[in-house]
Amino acid sequence: MKNKKLVGKDLILIGALTAVMFVIYMIISIAMSFAGPVTNVFYPPVVSVFNGIVMMLLLAKVPKLGVLSIAGTIQGLLSFLLGAFWTVGTGLIVGAILADFLIIGFKDISTKKMIAAYSVYSGIFTFGAIAPMNIFRDAFMALTLKNGISQEYVDGLIKMTEWPMLTVIIIAGFVGGFLGGLLGLKILKKHFVKAGLVQA
């Protein structure tokens, strides 16, 4: 299927399903943060698995270049507004744009491209959300403590993101996106058939 320009109804659907993805993101991230530092650092891969279903639905309904970029940018801006560390929103925005234009691209869109793009997007999002706990340790610690998180909890986060564990978490981000894409494709196969992206 050839790429077409986005129209008004496409933007409405993108906005609605992006809102759903952000709600899922918030629920999972909050729940995993309450469970402790060990689970907290793995929230991006888990979010990517569940949001993969919604993202695949969005891409099945609107299989066009720019969809992933818009969805990621909206989520990134919302994370900035909520006071998340600046690299979280940056990872969401940069990951979405890179995956969209470098993988989905301007030619025919396929389910393989969609899953690959979402996997890369999820990996970059995970890096942006978790790596600062190690790379920008002092700035991250200052912001987290300012937000009322205990020193003991922050120390636990930093310990969990030391090398080579940080590498494991980032790889898990790519894997989470891949699994989310596959799961979404399986659950929503009839939508992809209707869009002409897969055969029945």
NORTARA-V833044 format. One line per field, one symbol per residue. ss: DSSP state (H for helix, E for strand, L for the rest). burial: b if it has 24 or more other C-alpha atoms within 12 Angstrom, else e. A space follows every 50 residues. Layout:
ss->???
burial->???
This chain:
ss->LLLLLLLHHHHHHHHHHHHHHHHHHHHHHHHHHHHLHHHHLLHHHHHHHH HHHHHHHHHHHLLLLLHHHHHHHHHHHHHHHLLLLHHHHHHHHHHHHHHH HHHHLLLLLLHHHHHHHHHHHHHHHHHHHHLHHHHLHHHHHHHHHHLLLL HHHHHHHHHHLLLLHHHHHHHHHHHHHHHHHHHHHHHLHHHHHHLLLLLL
burial->eeeeeeeeebbebbbebbbbbbebbbebbeeebeeebbbbbbbbbbbbbb bbbbbbbbbbbbbbbbbbbbbbbbbbbbbeeeebbbbbbbbbbbbbbbbb bbbbbeeebbbebbbbbbbbbbbbbbbbbbbbbbeeeeebbeebeeeeee eebbbebbebbeeeebebbbbbbbbbbbbbbbbbbeebbebbeebebeee
